[in-house]
Amino acid sequence: MRTFKKRVVVKVGSNVLTNSNNRIVEPILRNVVRQIAYLYEHDIITILVTSGAAIAGKEILGEISQQNKSVRRQVYSSVGQPRLMRHYYSMFHQYGLCCAQVLATKNDFSEGLHRDNMINCYEGLLQEGIIPIANEDDAVSLSMSMFTDNDELASLVSSLVNADMMILLTDIDGLYTGNPNDDNSELLEEVAIHENVEQYIQASNKKEGEGRGGMQSKVRIAKQTALLNIPTIIANGKNENTIIDIVVNKEGIGTQFVA
């Protein structure tokens, strides 16, 4: 059984993994995996919360005849999930690492047997040095059992495994005081839990591909997670070394919500 000095939860959104044509960009996946492998070499284990299953499924199936939005999501995700995992499995294997798929619904985090089973699963994987890859079980999660988005899932997983840090990767550098493309906007490098930064969200928010989350969700979840004494950072996942710079080099990248 290997001992790691830190546990980090990294959430990668659809807007990070895809291009302007809403197709998954393999080099981005490879870059995320490379950084997680680097952390592993430094005795830091990562739990990866990934989006992209529905997009991967749509790449395979194209447009389908099903018009019901919930069922469409179920179909695309069910087909895309194994494809997405095949990518991750192959990429981690190149670094001599093993990964595992952990699908969940919101109900699995409720107090009781399901939550206990989740804890046992994660602890078993982490103690064996296996990289858990978490995603929503879209095939069965509907209405009340759905997460708001994978930001919420990442926060729940962070609490479950007693993570030392949570990183929410998006396609901008963090939370700005206005539109990120506006020269007058400034990046907020540090945010206190009770600081009113919600006033900036409307101006800085942007459409994020097929994902359900936006900056409003990220700020809300970041504050909730920081309240659990888990520092949370919103940062740009398309940059080459974002994860390494935050966790290992301890550079002030992105927007940190102070625990």
C-alpha positions as CSV (number, residue, x, y, z in Angstrom):
1,M,0.0,0.0,0.0
2,R,1.5,3.3,-1.1
3,T,1.3,6.4,1.0
4,F,0.7,9.8,-0.6
5,K,1.3,13.1,1.0
6,K,-1.6,14.9,-0.7
7,R,-4.9,14.2,-2.4
8,V,-6.1,16.6,-5.1
9,V,-9.4,16.7,-6.9
10,V,-9.2,18.0,-10.5
11,K,-12.4,18.7,-12.4
12,V,-12.1,19.1,-16.2
13,G,-15.1,20.6,-17.9
14,S,-16.4,20.1,-21.4
15,N,-15.2,23.5,-22.4
16,V,-11.7,22.5,-21.6
17,L,-11.8,19.2,-23.4
18,T,-13.4,20.4,-26.6
19,N,-12.7,22.8,-29.5
20,S,-14.9,25.3,-31.2
21,N,-16.6,22.5,-33.2
22,N,-17.6,20.8,-29.9
23,R,-15.2,17.9,-30.5
24,I,-12.9,16.4,-27.9
25,V,-9.3,17.5,-28.3
26,E,-7.0,14.5,-27.5
27,P,-3.9,16.7,-26.9
28,I,-5.8,18.4,-24.0
29,L,-6.6,15.0,-22.5
30,R,-3.0,13.9,-22.8
31,N,-1.8,17.1,-21.2
32,V,-4.1,16.6,-18.2
33,V,-2.9,13.0,-17.8
34,R,0.7,14.0,-18.1
35,Q,0.3,16.5,-15.3
36,I,-1.5,14.0,-13.1
37,A,1.3,11.5,-13.7
38,Y,3.8,14.2,-12.7
39,L,2.0,14.8,-9.4
40,Y,2.0,11.0,-8.8
41,E,5.8,11.0,-9.1
42,H,5.8,13.6,-6.4
43,D,3.6,11.5,-4.1
44,I,0.4,13.5,-4.8
45,I,-2.5,11.4,-6.0
46,T,-5.3,12.9,-8.1
47,I,-9.0,12.2,-8.3
48,L,-10.1,13.3,-11.8
49,V,-13.7,14.4,-12.3
50,T,-14.3,14.6,-16.0
51,S,-17.0,15.8,-18.3
52,G,-17.1,14.8,-22.0
53,A,-19.0,11.5,-22.1
54,A,-22.1,13.0,-23.9
55,I,-19.8,14.8,-26.4
56,A,-17.8,11.6,-27.0
57,G,-21.1,9.7,-27.7
58,K,-22.3,12.4,-30.1
59,E,-19.0,12.1,-32.0
60,I,-19.8,8.4,-32.6
61,L,-23.6,8.6,-33.2
62,G,-24.0,12.0,-34.8
63,E,-27.6,13.2,-34.6
64,I,-30.1,10.7,-33.3
65,S,-33.9,10.5,-33.8
66,Q,-34.7,10.7,-30.1
67,Q,-36.1,14.1,-29.3
68,N,-36.5,13.9,-25.5
69,K,-33.6,15.8,-24.1
70,S,-33.1,13.6,-21.1
71,V,-33.1,10.4,-23.1
72,R,-30.8,12.0,-25.7
73,R,-28.3,12.7,-22.9
74,Q,-28.7,9.1,-21.6
75,V,-28.0,7.7,-25.0
76,Y,-25.0,9.9,-25.9
77,S,-23.5,9.4,-22.4
78,S,-23.9,5.7,-22.4
79,V,-22.2,5.3,-25.7
80,G,-19.6,8.0,-25.0
81,Q,-18.5,6.9,-21.5
82,P,-16.6,3.8,-22.6
83,R,-14.9,5.7,-25.4
84,L,-13.8,8.5,-23.0
85,M,-12.5,5.9,-20.6
86,R,-10.6,4.1,-23.4
87,H,-8.8,7.4,-24.0
88,Y,-7.9,7.9,-20.4
89,Y,-7.0,4.2,-19.8
90,S,-4.6,4.2,-22.8
91,M,-3.0,7.6,-21.8
92,F,-2.5,6.7,-18.1
93,H,-1.1,3.3,-19.2
94,Q,1.7,5.1,-21.1
95,Y,2.9,6.4,-17.7
96,G,2.6,3.1,-16.0
97,L,-0.5,4.2,-14.1
98,C,-3.8,2.4,-13.7
99,C,-7.1,4.3,-13.6
100,A,-10.6,3.3,-12.6
101,Q,-14.1,4.6,-13.5
102,V,-16.4,5.6,-10.7
103,L,-19.9,6.6,-11.8
104,A,-22.3,8.1,-9.3
105,T,-25.6,9.9,-8.8
106,K,-26.4,12.5,-6.2
107,N,-28.2,9.9,-4.1
108,D,-24.9,8.0,-3.7
109,F,-23.6,10.8,-1.5
110,S,-26.5,10.8,0.9
111,E,-25.8,9.5,4.4
112,G,-26.1,5.7,4.6
113,L,-25.0,2.5,2.9
114,H,-24.4,4.1,-0.5
115,R,-22.1,6.8,0.8
116,D,-20.2,4.2,2.9
117,N,-19.7,2.1,-0.2
118,M,-18.5,5.2,-2.1
119,I,-15.9,5.9,0.7
120,N,-14.8,2.3,0.7
121,C,-14.4,2.3,-3.1
122,Y,-12.4,5.6,-3.2
123,E,-10.2,4.6,-0.3
124,G,-9.5,1.2,-1.8
125,L,-8.5,2.8,-5.1
126,L,-6.3,5.5,-3.6
127,Q,-4.5,3.2,-1.2
128,E,-3.6,1.0,-4.2
129,G,-2.3,4.1,-6.1
130,I,-5.1,3.9,-8.7
131,I,-6.4,7.1,-10.3
132,P,-10.2,7.3,-9.8
133,I,-12.0,9.0,-12.7
134,A,-15.4,10.2,-11.6
135,N,-18.3,11.2,-13.7
136,E,-22.1,11.4,-13.3
137,D,-23.9,8.2,-14.1
138,D,-26.0,9.8,-16.8
139,A,-27.7,6.6,-17.8
140,V,-29.7,6.5,-14.6
141,S,-29.4,10.0,-13.0
142,L,-32.5,12.0,-13.8
143,S,-34.3,14.9,-12.1
144,M,-33.7,14.6,-8.3
145,S,-30.7,12.3,-8.6
146,M,-28.8,14.6,-11.0
147,F,-26.0,16.8,-9.9
148,T,-26.3,20.5,-10.8
149,D,-23.1,19.9,-12.8
150,N,-19.8,18.2,-12.4
151,D,-18.6,21.1,-10.3
152,E,-20.9,19.9,-7.6
153,L,-19.8,16.3,-8.1
154,A,-16.1,17.4,-7.7
155,S,-17.0,19.2,-4.4
156,L,-18.8,16.1,-3.0
157,V,-15.9,13.9,-4.0
158,S,-13.5,16.3,-2.4
159,S,-15.4,16.1,0.9
160,L,-15.7,12.4,0.6
161,V,-12.0,11.7,0.3
162,N,-10.8,14.6,2.5
163,A,-9.0,16.3,-0.3
164,D,-6.2,18.8,0.4
165,M,-7.2,20.9,-2.7
166,M,-9.8,21.1,-5.4
167,I,-9.1,22.6,-8.9
168,L,-11.9,23.5,-11.3
169,L,-10.4,23.8,-14.8
170,T,-12.2,26.0,-17.3
171,D,-11.2,27.8,-20.5
172,I,-10.4,31.2,-18.9
173,D,-7.8,32.1,-16.3
174,G,-10.3,32.5,-13.4
175,L,-12.9,34.9,-12.2
176,Y,-12.6,38.5,-13.6
177,T,-14.2,41.7,-12.5
178,G,-15.8,41.9,-15.9
179,N,-15.8,40.2,-19.3
180,P,-12.4,38.4,-19.6
181,N,-11.9,40.0,-23.1
182,D,-12.3,43.5,-21.7
183,D,-9.0,45.3,-21.2
184,N,-10.4,46.9,-18.1
185,S,-11.2,43.6,-16.4
186,E,-8.9,42.3,-13.7
187,L,-8.4,38.7,-12.6
188,L,-9.3,38.2,-9.0
189,E,-6.4,36.2,-7.6
190,E,-7.8,35.5,-4.2
191,V,-11.3,35.4,-2.8
192,A,-12.5,35.1,0.8
193,I,-15.4,32.9,1.5
194,H,-17.8,35.7,2.4
195,E,-16.5,38.2,-0.2
196,N,-19.2,39.4,-2.6
197,V,-17.8,38.4,-6.0
198,E,-21.1,37.4,-7.3
199,Q,-21.5,40.9,-8.7
200,Y,-18.9,40.1,-11.3
201,I,-20.4,36.9,-12.5
202,Q,-22.9,38.1,-15.0
203,A,-20.2,40.1,-16.8
204,S,-17.6,37.4,-16.8
205,N,-19.9,34.5,-17.6
206,K,-19.8,32.8,-21.0
207,K,-21.4,29.9,-22.8
208,E,-19.5,26.7,-22.0
209,G,-20.2,24.2,-24.8
210,E,-22.3,21.3,-23.9
211,G,-21.6,21.5,-20.1
212,R,-24.3,22.5,-17.6
213,G,-21.9,24.5,-15.4
214,G,-20.9,28.2,-15.8
215,M,-19.0,30.7,-13.7
216,Q,-21.9,31.2,-11.4
217,S,-21.9,27.5,-10.5
218,K,-18.1,27.5,-10.1
219,V,-18.1,30.4,-7.7
220,R,-20.9,28.9,-5.6
221,I,-19.3,25.5,-5.4
222,A,-15.9,27.0,-4.8
223,K,-17.2,28.9,-1.8
224,Q,-19.0,25.8,-0.4
225,T,-15.9,23.7,-0.8
226,A,-13.7,26.3,0.8
227,L,-16.1,26.3,3.8
228,L,-15.2,22.7,4.2
229,N,-11.5,23.8,4.7
230,I,-10.6,22.7,1.2
231,P,-8.8,25.4,-0.8
232,T,-10.4,25.7,-4.3
233,I,-8.9,27.2,-7.4
234,I,-10.6,28.1,-10.7
235,A,-8.0,28.1,-13.4
236,N,-7.4,27.7,-17.2
237,G,-7.1,24.0,-18.1
238,K,-6.0,24.7,-21.6
239,N,-2.6,26.0,-20.5
240,E,0.3,23.6,-20.5
241,N,1.2,23.3,-16.8
242,T,-1.7,24.7,-14.8
243,I,-2.1,21.7,-12.5
244,I,1.6,21.3,-11.8
245,D,2.1,25.1,-11.3
246,I,-0.7,25.2,-8.7
247,V,0.0,22.0,-6.8
248,V,3.8,21.5,-7.0
249,N,5.3,24.9,-7.9
250,K,2.7,26.7,-5.8
251,E,2.4,29.6,-8.2
252,G,-0.5,32.0,-7.8
253,I,-2.4,30.9,-10.9
254,G,-6.2,31.4,-11.4
255,T,-8.6,32.5,-8.7
256,Q,-8.1,30.9,-5.3
257,F,-11.0,30.6,-2.8
258,V,-9.3,30.6,0.5
259,A,-10.3,27.8,2.9
